[in-house]
Amino acid sequence: MTAARNAGVVSRSIAAVIDLVTVLAMLAGIYIAVVFINFVIDVRSFTFPTVPWLFTVPGFLGACILYQVFCWAAFGHTLGQAVMGLRVVRRKSDTNLHLLQGLGRASICTLFPLGLAWVLVSPQRRSLQDIAARTRVIYER
């Protein structure tokens, strides 16, 4: 392993909240774009489109997973992790994640966010997501 120090629960939690706000803002932006397009197409009979509840939860979860996978594969960190100076790397090589590894980690992070609490009791500061996906979250700076 390299000398990079594993990130703690506070910096990871703050990064997760920033990422949650980012995904919600992206989804709100998409909705606003759809509303605007509908308004431009037919001004006279315009009504705000309703989104069925069934599609909002899967859509939100899918957006969270895609956001994380893209960010980890392309940059090594999400927006929240960049703000907090964190980077997600493979456990042994400290390089960016493969797409499948990122997909697995993102799915676990999104569907089981309480796994982050394991950092509090882990001597290596690893979450359950890190253990399952064979990753580490390190301080980049």
N, CA, C and O atoms as CSV, one atom per row, in Angstrom:
chain,resi,resn,atom,element,x,y,z
A,1,MET,N,N,0.828,-1.180,0.000
A,1,MET,CA,C,0.000,0.000,0.000
A,1,MET,C,C,0.874,1.245,0.000
A,1,MET,O,O,2.016,1.225,0.458
A,2,THR,N,N,0.322,2.307,-0.513
A,2,THR,CA,C,1.062,3.556,-0.548
A,2,THR,C,C,0.873,4.306,0.757
A,2,THR,O,O,0.160,3.850,1.651
A,3,ALA,N,N,1.513,5.456,0.859
A,3,ALA,CA,C,1.445,6.256,2.071
A,3,ALA,C,C,0.152,7.060,2.175
A,3,ALA,O,O,-0.066,7.734,3.182
A,4,ALA,N,N,-0.705,7.007,1.163
A,4,ALA,CA,C,-1.960,7.764,1.203
A,4,ALA,C,C,-2.813,7.286,2.369
A,4,ALA,O,O,-2.973,6.086,2.590
A,5,ARG,N,N,-3.354,8.238,3.104
A,5,ARG,CA,C,-4.138,7.937,4.297
A,5,ARG,C,C,-5.600,7.730,3.928
A,5,ARG,O,O,-6.158,8.508,3.155
A,6,ASN,N,N,-6.225,6.693,4.471
A,6,ASN,CA,C,-7.652,6.435,4.237
A,6,ASN,C,C,-8.496,7.523,4.887
A,6,ASN,O,O,-8.205,7.978,5.994
A,7,ALA,N,N,-9.541,7.930,4.184
A,7,ALA,CA,C,-10.410,9.008,4.651
A,7,ALA,C,C,-11.306,8.548,5.784
A,7,ALA,O,O,-11.666,7.374,5.871
A,8,GLY,N,N,-11.656,9.473,6.638
A,8,GLY,CA,C,-12.517,9.189,7.772
A,8,GLY,C,C,-13.995,9.377,7.448
A,8,GLY,O,O,-14.362,9.742,6.332
A,9,VAL,N,N,-14.820,9.124,8.433
A,9,VAL,CA,C,-16.259,9.131,8.236
A,9,VAL,C,C,-16.812,10.546,8.049
A,9,VAL,O,O,-17.788,10.716,7.318
A,10,VAL,N,N,-16.234,11.551,8.675
A,10,VAL,CA,C,-16.768,12.913,8.571
A,10,VAL,C,C,-16.592,13.458,7.161
A,10,VAL,O,O,-17.547,13.955,6.564
A,11,SER,N,N,-15.387,13.369,6.628
A,11,SER,CA,C,-15.152,13.890,5.271
A,11,SER,C,C,-15.947,13.099,4.235
A,11,SER,O,O,-16.444,13.673,3.266
A,12,ARG,N,N,-16.069,11.807,4.430
A,12,ARG,CA,C,-16.868,10.993,3.502
A,12,ARG,C,C,-18.352,11.356,3.581
A,12,ARG,O,O,-19.031,11.413,2.556
A,13,SER,N,N,-18.854,11.599,4.785
A,13,SER,CA,C,-20.265,11.945,4.957
A,13,SER,C,C,-20.579,13.306,4.332
A,13,SER,O,O,-21.606,13.462,3.670
A,14,ILE,N,N,-19.711,14.277,4.537
A,14,ILE,CA,C,-19.919,15.598,3.933
A,14,ILE,C,C,-19.908,15.475,2.413
A,14,ILE,O,O,-20.734,16.085,1.734
A,15,ALA,N,N,-18.980,14.694,1.878
A,15,ALA,CA,C,-18.915,14.478,0.425
A,15,ALA,C,C,-20.203,13.824,-0.077
A,15,ALA,O,O,-20.703,14.177,-1.145
A,16,ALA,N,N,-20.739,12.876,0.686
A,16,ALA,CA,C,-21.973,12.188,0.282
A,16,ALA,C,C,-23.158,13.158,0.257
A,16,ALA,O,O,-24.006,13.070,-0.631
A,17,VAL,N,N,-23.223,14.069,1.210
A,17,VAL,CA,C,-24.307,15.052,1.226
A,17,VAL,C,C,-24.180,15.990,0.016
A,17,VAL,O,O,-25.180,16.313,-0.625
A,18,ILE,N,N,-22.971,16.420,-0.290
A,18,ILE,CA,C,-22.751,17.270,-1.470
A,18,ILE,C,C,-23.172,16.524,-2.734
A,18,ILE,O,O,-23.796,17.112,-3.617
A,19,ASP,N,N,-22.841,15.247,-2.829
A,19,ASP,CA,C,-23.222,14.447,-3.996
A,19,ASP,C,C,-24.736,14.267,-4.079
A,19,ASP,O,O,-25.301,14.287,-5.173
A,20,LEU,N,N,-25.388,14.093,-2.949
A,20,LEU,CA,C,-26.849,13.971,-2.925
A,20,LEU,C,C,-27.490,15.248,-3.466
A,20,LEU,O,O,-28.406,15.185,-4.286
A,21,VAL,N,N,-27.017,16.388,-3.014
A,21,VAL,CA,C,-27.538,17.668,-3.493
A,21,VAL,C,C,-27.265,17.828,-4.991
A,21,VAL,O,O,-28.104,18.352,-5.724
A,22,THR,N,N,-26.100,17.379,-5.441
A,22,THR,CA,C,-25.738,17.461,-6.863
A,22,THR,C,C,-26.701,16.643,-7.715
A,22,THR,O,O,-27.188,17.129,-8.736
A,23,VAL,N,N,-26.980,15.415,-7.310
A,23,VAL,CA,C,-27.893,14.561,-8.077
A,23,VAL,C,C,-29.308,15.137,-8.072
A,23,VAL,O,O,-29.982,15.136,-9.102
A,24,LEU,N,N,-29.752,15.623,-6.933
A,24,LEU,CA,C,-31.086,16.240,-6.867
A,24,LEU,C,C,-31.156,17.466,-7.776
A,24,LEU,O,O,-32.171,17.688,-8.436
A,25,ALA,N,N,-30.093,18.257,-7.817
A,25,ALA,CA,C,-30.064,19.438,-8.692
A,25,ALA,C,C,-30.074,19.026,-10.163
A,25,ALA,O,O,-30.719,19.676,-10.985
A,26,MET,N,N,-29.362,17.951,-10.497
A,26,MET,CA,C,-29.368,17.469,-11.888
A,26,MET,C,C,-30.766,17.005,-12.286
A,26,MET,O,O,-31.240,17.324,-13.376
A,27,LEU,N,N,-31.419,16.263,-11.418
A,27,LEU,CA,C,-32.768,15.787,-11.726
A,27,LEU,C,C,-33.760,16.949,-11.824
A,27,LEU,O,O,-34.636,16.946,-12.689
A,28,ALA,N,N,-33.626,17.932,-10.948
A,28,ALA,CA,C,-34.488,19.114,-11.021
A,28,ALA,C,C,-34.240,19.871,-12.322
A,28,ALA,O,O,-35.180,20.372,-12.940
A,29,GLY,N,N,-32.981,19.954,-12.737
A,29,GLY,CA,C,-32.650,20.610,-14.002
A,29,GLY,C,C,-33.264,19.901,-15.194
A,29,GLY,O,O,-33.737,20.547,-16.130
A,30,ILE,N,N,-33.259,18.582,-15.165
A,30,ILE,CA,C,-33.873,17.810,-16.251
A,30,ILE,C,C,-35.378,18.069,-16.281
A,30,ILE,O,O,-35.955,18.264,-17.350
A,31,TYR,N,N,-36.010,18.071,-15.111
A,31,TYR,CA,C,-37.450,18.330,-15.048
A,31,TYR,C,C,-37.766,19.732,-15.578
A,31,TYR,O,O,-38.714,19.907,-16.344
A,32,ILE,N,N,-36.989,20.711,-15.180
A,32,ILE,CA,C,-37.198,22.085,-15.650
A,32,ILE,C,C,-37.019,22.172,-17.160
A,32,ILE,O,O,-37.760,22.892,-17.830
A,33,ALA,N,N,-36.045,21.449,-17.701
A,33,ALA,CA,C,-35.836,21.435,-19.153
A,33,ALA,C,C,-37.049,20.836,-19.868
A,33,ALA,O,O,-37.489,21.361,-20.890
A,34,VAL,N,N,-37.587,19.744,-19.336
A,34,VAL,CA,C,-38.779,19.123,-19.926
A,34,VAL,C,C,-39.964,20.081,-19.866
A,34,VAL,O,O,-40.715,20.205,-20.833
A,35,VAL,N,N,-40.131,20.754,-18.737
A,35,VAL,CA,C,-41.218,21.730,-18.595
A,35,VAL,C,C,-41.055,22.845,-19.620
A,35,VAL,O,O,-42.022,23.231,-20.276
A,36,PHE,N,N,-39.851,23.358,-19.761
A,36,PHE,CA,C,-39.596,24.441,-20.705
A,36,PHE,C,C,-39.880,24.014,-22.146
A,36,PHE,O,O,-40.494,24.758,-22.911
A,37,ILE,N,N,-39.428,22.812,-22.509
A,37,ILE,CA,C,-39.670,22.309,-23.869
A,37,ILE,C,C,-41.168,22.160,-24.116
A,37,ILE,O,O,-41.659,22.554,-25.174
A,38,ASN,N,N,-41.901,21.598,-23.157
A,38,ASN,CA,C,-43.358,21.469,-23.300
A,38,ASN,C,C,-44.025,22.832,-23.423
A,38,ASN,O,O,-44.976,22.994,-24.188
A,39,PHE,N,N,-43.533,23.806,-22.678
A,39,PHE,CA,C,-44.087,25.160,-22.743
A,39,PHE,C,C,-43.842,25.789,-24.114
A,39,PHE,O,O,-44.736,26.421,-24.677
A,40,VAL,N,N,-42.632,25.618,-24.649
A,40,VAL,CA,C,-42.294,26.198,-25.954
A,40,VAL,C,C,-43.083,25.528,-27.075
A,40,VAL,O,O,-43.498,26.192,-28.025
A,41,ILE,N,N,-43.288,24.236,-26.969
A,41,ILE,CA,C,-43.992,23.498,-28.018
A,41,ILE,C,C,-45.471,23.900,-28.094
A,41,ILE,O,O,-46.000,24.109,-29.185
A,42,ASP,N,N,-46.133,24.007,-26.943
A,42,ASP,CA,C,-47.569,24.307,-26.963
A,42,ASP,C,C,-47.920,25.220,-25.790
A,42,ASP,O,O,-48.291,24.750,-24.714
A,43,VAL,N,N,-47.802,26.506,-26.007
A,43,VAL,CA,C,-48.021,27.490,-24.952
A,43,VAL,C,C,-49.475,27.515,-24.491
A,43,VAL,O,O,-49.744,27.638,-23.296
A,44,ARG,N,N,-50.390,27.402,-25.404
A,44,ARG,CA,C,-51.815,27.567,-25.076
A,44,ARG,C,C,-52.367,26.458,-24.178
A,44,ARG,O,O,-53.162,26.731,-23.278
A,45,SER,N,N,-51.964,25.241,-24.409
A,45,SER,CA,C,-52.497,24.147,-23.587
A,45,SER,C,C,-51.435,23.580,-22.634
A,45,SER,O,O,-51.465,22.398,-22.288
A,46,PHE,N,N,-50.511,24.428,-22.222
A,46,PHE,CA,C,-49.426,23.980,-21.341
A,46,PHE,C,C,-49.934,23.656,-19.940
A,46,PHE,O,O,-50.707,24.412,-19.351
A,47,THR,N,N,-49.486,22.521,-19.422
A,47,THR,CA,C,-49.661,22.164,-18.015
A,47,THR,C,C,-48.357,21.522,-17.548
A,47,THR,O,O,-47.624,20.925,-18.336
A,48,PHE,N,N,-48.091,21.656,-16.276
A,48,PHE,CA,C,-46.874,21.030,-15.747
A,48,PHE,C,C,-47.033,19.512,-15.792
A,48,PHE,O,O,-48.049,18.978,-15.350
A,49,PRO,N,N,-46.023,18.818,-16.327
A,49,PRO,CA,C,-46.114,17.353,-16.374
A,49,PRO,C,C,-45.988,16.764,-14.970
A,49,PRO,O,O,-45.201,17.238,-14.150
A,50,THR,N,N,-46.772,15.732,-14.712
A,50,THR,CA,C,-46.677,15.040,-13.432
A,50,THR,C,C,-45.793,13.806,-13.614
A,50,THR,O,O,-45.792,13.156,-14.659
A,51,VAL,N,N,-45.062,13.520,-12.579
A,51,VAL,CA,C,-44.168,12.368,-12.611
A,51,VAL,C,C,-44.710,11.337,-11.634
A,51,VAL,O,O,-44.813,11.623,-10.441
A,52,PRO,N,N,-45.061,10.143,-12.108
A,52,PRO,CA,C,-45.582,9.111,-11.197
A,52,PRO,C,C,-44.546,8.738,-10.136
A,52,PRO,O,O,-43.354,8.663,-10.437
A,53,TRP,N,N,-44.985,8.505,-8.908
A,53,TRP,CA,C,-44.102,8.179,-7.807
A,53,TRP,C,C,-43.231,6.965,-8.123
A,53,TRP,O,O,-42.055,6.937,-7.760
A,54,LEU,N,N,-43.788,5.981,-8.783
A,54,LEU,CA,C,-43.052,4.757,-9.092
A,54,LEU,C,C,-41.796,5.043,-9.894
A,54,LEU,O,O,-40.786,4.357,-9.734
A,55,PHE,N,N,-41.848,6.047,-10.754
A,55,PHE,CA,C,-40.699,6.337,-11.601
A,55,PHE,C,C,-39.696,7.275,-10.934
A,55,PHE,O,O,-38.558,7.364,-11.394
A,56,THR,N,N,-40.071,7.960,-9.892
A,56,THR,CA,C,-39.139,8.881,-9.263
A,56,THR,C,C,-38.087,8.162,-8.428
A,56,THR,O,O,-36.916,8.538,-8.465
A,57,VAL,N,N,-38.474,7.143,-7.680
A,57,VAL,CA,C,-37.513,6.422,-6.845
A,57,VAL,C,C,-36.509,5.659,-7.704
A,57,VAL,O,O,-35.306,5.822,-7.502
A,58,PRO,N,N,-36.952,4.826,-8.662
A,58,PRO,CA,C,-35.963,4.148,-9.513
A,58,PRO,C,C,-35.117,5.136,-10.328
A,58,PRO,O,O,-33.929,4.904,-10.549
A,59,GLY,N,N,-35.728,6.223,-10.767
A,59,GLY,CA,C,-34.979,7.228,-11.518
A,59,GLY,C,C,-33.902,7.882,-10.674
A,59,GLY,O,O,-32.781,8.096,-11.136
A,60,PHE,N,N,-34.250,8.198,-9.432
A,60,PHE,CA,C,-33.277,8.799,-8.518
A,60,PHE,C,C,-32.137,7.829,-8.216
A,60,PHE,O,O,-30.967,8.212,-8.257
A,61,LEU,N,N,-32.470,6.583,-7.914
A,61,LEU,CA,C,-31.428,5.591,-7.615
A,61,LEU,C,C,-30.530,5.362,-8.827
A,61,LEU,O,O,-29.309,5.269,-8.695
A,62,GLY,N,N,-31.147,5.271,-10.022
A,62,GLY,CA,C,-30.357,5.096,-11.240
A,62,GLY,C,C,-29.456,6.284,-11.507
A,62,GLY,O,O,-28.310,6.111,-11.924
A,63,ALA,N,N,-29.955,7.487,-11.274
A,63,ALA,CA,C,-29.141,8.686,-11.482
A,63,ALA,C,C,-27.970,8.720,-10.505
A,63,ALA,O,O,-26.859,9.096,-10.880
A,64,CYS,N,N,-28.210,8.332,-9.261
A,64,CYS,CA,C,-27.120,8.281,-8.268
A,64,CYS,C,C,-26.031,7.310,-8.699
A,64,CYS,O,O,-24.843,7.625,-8.630
A,65,ILE,N,N,-26.442,6.139,-9.139
A,65,ILE,CA,C,-25.468,5.117,-9.545
A,65,ILE,C,C,-24.694,5.574,-10.773
A,65,ILE,O,O,-23.467,5.477,-10.800
A,66,LEU,N,N,-25.390,6.067,-11.784
A,66,LEU,CA,C,-24.701,6.523,-13.001
A,66,LEU,C,C,-23.750,7.684,-12.719
A,66,LEU,O,O,-22.646,7.729,-13.260
A,67,TYR,N,N,-24.169,8.607,-11.888
A,67,TYR,CA,C,-23.334,9.753,-11.516
A,67,TYR,C,C,-22.025,9.273,-10.883
A,67,TYR,O,O,-20.946,9.724,-11.265
A,68,GLN,N,N,-22.125,8.366,-9.922
A,68,GLN,CA,C,-20.932,7.884,-9.230
A,68,GLN,C,C,-20.022,7.087,-10.157
A,68,GLN,O,O,-18.807,7.285,-10.159
A,69,VAL,N,N,-20.604,6.191,-10.941
A,69,VAL,CA,C,-19.798,5.367,-11.848
A,69,VAL,C,C,-19.037,6.252,-12.834
A,69,VAL,O,O,-17.834,6.074,-13.030
A,70,PHE,N,N,-19.730,7.195,-13.449
A,70,PHE,CA,C,-19.077,8.084,-14.413
A,70,PHE,C,C,-17.955,8.877,-13.751
A,70,PHE,O,O,-16.841,8.937,-14.271
A,71,CYS,N,N,-18.247,9.479,-12.611
A,71,CYS,CA,C,-17.240,10.304,-11.934
A,71,CYS,C,C,-16.023,9.489,-11.496
A,71,CYS,O,O,-14.890,9.934,-11.675
A,72,TRP,N,N,-16.240,8.315,-10.932
A,72,TRP,CA,C,-15.116,7.507,-10.468
A,72,TRP,C,C,-14.266,7.001,-11.620
A,72,TRP,O,O,-13.039,6.974,-11.525
A,73,ALA,N,N,-14.915,6.596,-12.713
A,73,ALA,CA,C,-14.157,6.079,-13.857
A,73,ALA,C,C,-13.396,7.200,-14.564
A,73,ALA,O,O,-12.259,7.007,-14.994
A,74,ALA,N,N,-14.021,8.364,-14.682
A,74,ALA,CA,C,-13.406,9.457,-15.438
A,74,ALA,C,C,-12.410,10.269,-14.610
A,74,ALA,O,O,-11.338,10.624,-15.100
A,75,PHE,N,N,-12.763,10.564,-13.354
A,75,PHE,CA,C,-11.960,11.498,-12.567
A,75,PHE,C,C,-11.353,10.909,-11.297
A,75,PHE,O,O,-10.401,11.466,-10.750
A,76,GLY,N,N,-11.892,9.796,-10.830
A,76,GLY,CA,C,-11.413,9.213,-9.585
A,76,GLY,C,C,-12.159,9.715,-8.366
A,76,GLY,O,O,-11.932,9.233,-7.256
A,77,HIS,N,N,-13.058,10.690,-8.561
A,77,HIS,CA,C,-13.843,11.218,-7.449
A,77,HIS,C,C,-15.098,11.884,-7.983
A,77,HIS,O,O,-15.168,12.282,-9.146
A,78,THR,N,N,-16.089,11.995,-7.107
A,78,THR,CA,C,-17.308,12.721,-7.442
A,78,THR,C,C,-17.084,14.195,-7.083
A,78,THR,O,O,-16.024,14.561,-6.574
A,79,LEU,N,N,-18.074,15.021,-7.349
A,79,LEU,CA,C,-17.959,16.438,-7.015
A,79,LEU,C,C,-17.768,16.631,-5.507
A,79,LEU,O,O,-16.909,17.401,-5.079
A,80,GLY,N,N,-18.560,15.940,-4.721
A,80,GLY,CA,C,-18.429,16.038,-3.263
A,80,GLY,C,C,-17.068,15.577,-2.766
A,80,GLY,O,O,-16.484,16.191,-1.873
A,81,GLN,N,N,-16.568,14.494,-3.347
A,81,GLN,CA,C,-15.256,14.003,-2.948
A,81,GLN,C,C,-14.152,14.955,-3.388
A,81,GLN,O,O,-13.149,15.101,-2.690
A,82,ALA,N,N,-14.323,15.601,-4.531
A,82,ALA,CA,C,-13.336,16.587,-4.990
A,82,ALA,C,C,-13.293,17.774,-4.032
A,82,ALA,O,O,-12.215,18.263,-3.695
A,83,VAL,N,N,-14.467,18.238,-3.592
A,83,VAL,CA,C,-14.530,19.355,-2.650
A,83,VAL,C,C,-13.835,18.986,-1.336
A,83,VAL,O,O,-13.164,19.822,-0.732
A,84,MET,N,N,-13.993,17.753,-0.902
A,84,MET,CA,C,-13.408,17.309,0.366
A,84,MET,C,C,-11.979,16.779,0.218
A,84,MET,O,O,-11.362,16.385,1.208
A,85,GLY,N,N,-11.453,16.765,-1.002
A,85,GLY,CA,C,-10.080,16.297,-1.220
A,85,GLY,C,C,-9.929,14.797,-1.121
A,85,GLY,O,O,-8.895,14.306,-0.668
A,86,LEU,N,N,-10.953,14.055,-1.541
A,86,LEU,CA,C,-10.937,12.592,-1.472
A,86,LEU,C,C,-10.838,11.988,-2.866
A,86,LEU,O,O,-11.153,12.635,-3.864
A,87,ARG,N,N,-10.401,10.749,-2.915
A,87,ARG,CA,C,-10.327,10.020,-4.172
A,87,ARG,C,C,-10.622,8.554,-3.902
A,87,ARG,O,O,-10.161,8.002,-2.903
A,88,VAL,N,N,-11.392,7.918,-4.788
A,88,VAL,CA,C,-11.699,6.496,-4.672
A,88,VAL,C,C,-10.737,5.740,-5.584
A,88,VAL,O,O,-10.639,6.029,-6.777
A,89,VAL,N,N,-10.032,4.775,-5.011
A,89,VAL,CA,C,-9.026,4.027,-5.764
A,89,VAL,C,C,-9.183,2.534,-5.498
A,89,VAL,O,O,-9.866,2.113,-4.564
A,90,ARG,N,N,-8.534,1.757,-6.343
A,90,ARG,CA,C,-8.490,0.314,-6.090
A,90,ARG,C,C,-7.661,0.075,-4.836
A,90,ARG,O,O,-6.745,0.838,-4.529
A,91,ARG,N,N,-7.988,-0.978,-4.125
A,91,ARG,CA,C,-7.370,-1.217,-2.817
A,91,ARG,C,C,-5.854,-1.343,-2.881
A,91,ARG,O,O,-5.157,-0.810,-2.019
A,92,LYS,N,N,-5.344,-2.025,-3.866
A,92,LYS,CA,C,-3.907,-2.304,-3.867
A,92,LYS,C,C,-3.089,-1.402,-4.786
A,92,LYS,O,O,-1.910,-1.172,-4.520
A,93,SER,N,N,-3.683,-0.887,-5.858
A,93,SER,CA,C,-2.866,-0.156,-6.832
A,93,SER,C,C,-3.037,1.359,-6.788
A,93,SER,O,O,-2.287,2.072,-7.455
A,94,ASP,N,N,-3.982,1.861,-6.040
A,94,ASP,CA,C,-4.263,3.299,-5.961
A,94,ASP,C,C,-4.496,3.931,-7.330
A,94,ASP,O,O,-4.088,5.067,-7.571
A,95,THR,N,N,-5.152,3.193,-8.227
A,95,THR,CA,C,-5.529,3.729,-9.535
A,95,THR,C,C,-7.052,3.807,-9.610
A,95,THR,O,O,-7.756,3.239,-8.775
A,96,ASN,N,N,-7.550,4.522,-10.626
A,96,ASN,CA,C,-9.006,4.668,-10.790
A,96,ASN,C,C,-9.682,3.319,-10.956
A,96,ASN,O,O,-9.064,2.343,-11.383
A,97,LEU,N,N,-10.955,3.281,-10.613
A,97,LEU,CA,C,-11.732,2.044,-10.679
A,97,LEU,C,C,-12.074,1.688,-12.122
A,97,LEU,O,O,-12.221,2.567,-12.970
A,98,HIS,N,N,-12.199,0.387,-12.391
A,98,HIS,CA,C,-12.767,-0.087,-13.649
A,98,HIS,C,C,-14.264,0.182,-13.617
A,98,HIS,O,O,-14.835,0.390,-12.547
A,99,LEU,N,N,-14.899,0.178,-14.779
A,99,LEU,CA,C,-16.339,0.439,-14.837
A,99,LEU,C,C,-17.139,-0.550,-13.996
A,99,LEU,O,O,-18.035,-0.145,-13.255
A,100,LEU,N,N,-16.830,-1.835,-14.101
A,100,LEU,CA,C,-17.586,-2.830,-13.332
A,100,LEU,C,C,-17.358,-2.690,-11.838
A,100,LEU,O,O,-18.286,-2.851,-11.045
A,101,GLN,N,N,-16.134,-2.391,-11.455
A,101,GLN,CA,C,-15.841,-2.183,-10.041
A,101,GLN,C,C,-16.570,-0.929,-9.542
A,101,GLN,O,O,-17.107,-0.917,-8.434
A,102,GLY,N,N,-16.584,0.107,-10.355
A,102,GLY,CA,C,-17.306,1.326,-10.005
A,102,GLY,C,C,-18.802,1.091,-9.926
A,102,GLY,O,O,-19.472,1.624,-9.041
A,103,LEU,N,N,-19.330,0.297,-10.847
A,103,LEU,CA,C,-20.756,-0.017,-10.838
A,103,LEU,C,C,-21.139,-0.778,-9.578
A,103,LEU,O,O,-22.169,-0.496,-8.965
A,104,GLY,N,N,-20.318,-1.734,-9.194
A,104,GLY,CA,C,-20.592,-2.491,-7.970
A,104,GLY,C,C,-20.546,-1.609,-6.740
A,104,GLY,O,O,-21.433,-1.673,-5.889
A,105,ARG,N,N,-19.514,-0.785,-6.646
A,105,ARG,CA,C,-19.370,0.100,-5.482
A,105,ARG,C,C,-20.495,1.125,-5.446
A,105,ARG,O,O,-21.064,1.382,-4.385
A,106,ALA,N,N,-20.822,1.715,-6.597
A,106,ALA,CA,C,-21.892,2.719,-6.648
A,106,ALA,C,C,-23.233,2.108,-6.263
A,106,ALA,O,O,-24.026,2.744,-5.570
A,107,SER,N,N,-23.491,0.890,-6.704
A,107,SER,CA,C,-24.748,0.222,-6.358
A,107,SER,C,C,-24.847,-0.009,-4.857
A,107,SER,O,O,-25.895,0.223,-4.255
A,108,ILE,N,N,-23.767,-0.460,-4.261
A,108,ILE,CA,C,-23.772,-0.708,-2.816
A,108,ILE,C,C,-23.896,0.607,-2.046
A,108,ILE,O,O,-24.643,0.694,-1.071
A,109,CYS,N,N,-23.157,1.634,-2.491
A,109,CYS,CA,C,-23.226,2.941,-1.816
A,109,CYS,C,C,-24.628,3.530,-1.882
A,109,CYS,O,O,-25.101,4.121,-0.912
A,110,THR,N,N,-25.289,3.373,-3.015
A,110,THR,CA,C,-26.615,3.956,-3.198
A,110,THR,C,C,-27.689,3.171,-2.460
A,110,THR,O,O,-28.569,3.761,-1.834
A,111,LEU,N,N,-27.624,1.856,-2.527
A,111,LEU,CA,C,-28.675,1.028,-1.934
A,111,LEU,C,C,-28.468,0.745,-0.449
A,111,LEU,O,O,-29.422,0.425,0.261
A,112,PHE,N,N,-27.225,0.862,0.025
A,112,PHE,CA,C,-26.928,0.593,1.437
A,112,PHE,C,C,-25.974,1.663,1.974
A,112,PHE,O,O,-24.824,1.361,2.292
A,113,PRO,N,N,-26.442,2.913,2.077
A,113,PRO,CA,C,-25.556,3.998,2.514
A,113,PRO,C,C,-25.074,3.866,3.957
A,113,PRO,O,O,-24.052,4.454,4.314
A,114,LEU,N,N,-25.782,3.113,4.790
A,114,LEU,CA,C,-25.358,2.961,6.182
A,114,LEU,C,C,-24.073,2.147,6.324
A,114,LEU,O,O,-23.480,2.104,7.402
A,115,GLY,N,N,-23.644,1.502,5.242
A,115,GLY,CA,C,-22.376,0.784,5.268
A,115,GLY,C,C,-21.202,1.699,5.542
A,115,GLY,O,O,-20.130,1.246,5.944
A,116,LEU,N,N,-21.404,2.990,5.324
A,116,LEU,CA,C,-20.354,3.971,5.606
A,116,LEU,C,C,-20.008,4.006,7.091
A,116,LEU,O,O,-18.874,4.319,7.453
A,117,ALA,N,N,-20.956,3.695,7.940
A,117,ALA,CA,C,-20.735,3.730,9.385
A,117,ALA,C,C,-19.657,2.739,9.827
A,117,ALA,O,O,-19.097,2.890,10.913
A,118,TRP,N,N,-19.360,1.741,9.017
A,118,TRP,CA,C,-18.333,0.752,9.368
A,118,TRP,C,C,-16.953,1.408,9.501
A,118,TRP,O,O,-16.068,0.863,10.160
A,119,VAL,N,N,-16.771,2.568,8.882
A,119,VAL,CA,C,-15.510,3.305,8.990
A,119,VAL,C,C,-15.198,3.610,10.455
A,119,VAL,O,O,-14.031,3.673,10.843
A,120,LEU,N,N,-16.229,3.797,11.260
A,120,LEU,CA,C,-16.039,4.129,12.676
A,120,LEU,C,C,-15.375,3.012,13.472
A,120,LEU,O,O,-14.654,3.283,14.432
A,121,VAL,N,N,-15.607,1.765,13.086
A,121,VAL,CA,C,-15.043,0.640,13.841
A,121,VAL,C,C,-13.908,-0.063,13.115
A,121,VAL,O,O,-13.217,-0.889,13.711
A,122,SER,N,N,-13.703,0.243,11.853
A,122,SER,CA,C,-12.654,-0.407,11.077
A,122,SER,C,C,-11.292,0.220,11.373
A,122,SER,O,O,-11.140,1.436,11.263
A,123,PRO,N,N,-10.305,-0.589,11.745
A,123,PRO,CA,C,-8.975,-0.026,12.014
A,123,PRO,C,C,-8.336,0.592,10.760
A,123,PRO,O,O,-7.509,1.496,10.875
A,124,GLN,N,N,-8.709,0.118,9.578
A,124,GLN,CA,C,-8.170,0.657,8.330
A,124,GLN,C,C,-9.053,1.762,7.745
A,124,GLN,O,O,-8.798,2.234,6.637
A,125,ARG,N,N,-10.092,2.178,8.483
A,125,ARG,CA,C,-11.043,3.193,8.006
A,125,ARG,C,C,-11.678,2.797,6.676
A,125,ARG,O,O,-11.720,3.592,5.737
A,126,ARG,N,N,-12.168,1.571,6.605
A,126,ARG,CA,C,-12.819,1.088,5.387
A,126,ARG,C,C,-14.295,0.858,5.668
A,126,ARG,O,O,-14.672,0.298,6.698
A,127,SER,N,N,-15.128,1.307,4.718
A,127,SER,CA,C,-16.568,1.085,4.826
A,127,SER,C,C,-16.891,-0.309,4.311
A,127,SER,O,O,-16.036,-0.983,3.736
A,128,LEU,N,N,-18.134,-0.737,4.521
A,128,LEU,CA,C,-18.550,-2.028,3.973
A,128,LEU,C,C,-18.491,-2.007,2.443
A,128,LEU,O,O,-18.212,-3.027,1.811
A,129,GLN,N,N,-18.760,-0.824,1.849
A,129,GLN,CA,C,-18.661,-0.678,0.399
A,129,GLN,C,C,-17.216,-0.903,-0.066
A,129,GLN,O,O,-16.982,-1.549,-1.087
A,130,ASP,N,N,-16.256,-0.367,0.686
A,130,ASP,CA,C,-14.847,-0.553,0.350
A,130,ASP,C,C,-14.455,-2.028,0.427
A,130,ASP,O,O,-13.736,-2.535,-0.434
A,131,ILE,N,N,-14.922,-2.691,1.442
A,131,ILE,CA,C,-14.591,-4.104,1.630
A,131,ILE,C,C,-15.180,-4.934,0.491
A,131,ILE,O,O,-14.491,-5.771,-0.094
A,132,ALA,N,N,-16.454,-4.701,0.179
A,132,ALA,CA,C,-17.132,-5.485,-0.862
A,132,ALA,C,C,-16.562,-5.222,-2.251
A,132,ALA,O,O,-16.429,-6.148,-3.052
A,133,ALA,N,N,-16.223,-3.965,-2.543
A,133,ALA,CA,C,-15.757,-3.612,-3.891
A,133,ALA,C,C,-14.232,-3.595,-4.012
A,133,ALA,O,O,-13.695,-3.331,-5.088
A,134,ARG,N,N,-13.544,-3.873,-2.917
A,134,ARG,CA,C,-12.071,-3.862,-2.907
A,134,ARG,C,C,-11.521,-2.494,-3.339
A,134,ARG,O,O,-10.716,-2.378,-4.263
A,135,THR,N,N,-11.990,-1.480,-2.634
A,135,THR,CA,C,-11.571,-0.113,-2.919
A,135,THR,C,C,-11.104,0.560,-1.632
A,135,THR,O,O,-11.225,0.009,-0.538
A,136,ARG,N,N,-10.564,1.769,-1.799
A,136,ARG,CA,C,-10.202,2.626,-0.671
A,136,ARG,C,C,-10.617,4.049,-1.033
A,136,ARG,O,O,-10.641,4.422,-2.206
A,137,VAL,N,N,-10.937,4.822,-0.029
A,137,VAL,CA,C,-11.152,6.254,-0.223
A,137,VAL,C,C,-10.011,6.944,0.531
A,137,VAL,O,O,-9.876,6.811,1.747
A,138,ILE,N,N,-9.205,7.676,-0.220
A,138,ILE,CA,C,-8.010,8.272,0.352
A,138,ILE,C,C,-8.074,9.793,0.279
A,138,ILE,O,O,-8.820,10.369,-0.512
A,139,TYR,N,N,-7.261,10.425,1.135
A,139,TYR,CA,C,-7.093,11.863,1.040
A,139,TYR,C,C,-6.160,12.140,-0.120
A,139,TYR,O,O,-5.045,11.621,-0.175
A,140,GLU,N,N,-6.622,12.958,-1.041
A,140,GLU,CA,C,-5.851,13.240,-2.250
A,140,GLU,C,C,-4.758,14.274,-2.003
A,140,GLU,O,O,-3.735,14.265,-2.688
A,141,ARG,N,N,-4.956,15.141,-1.060
A,141,ARG,CA,C,-4.005,16.217,-0.798
A,141,ARG,C,C,-3.187,15.946,0.438
A,141,ARG,O,O,-2.335,16.754,0.804
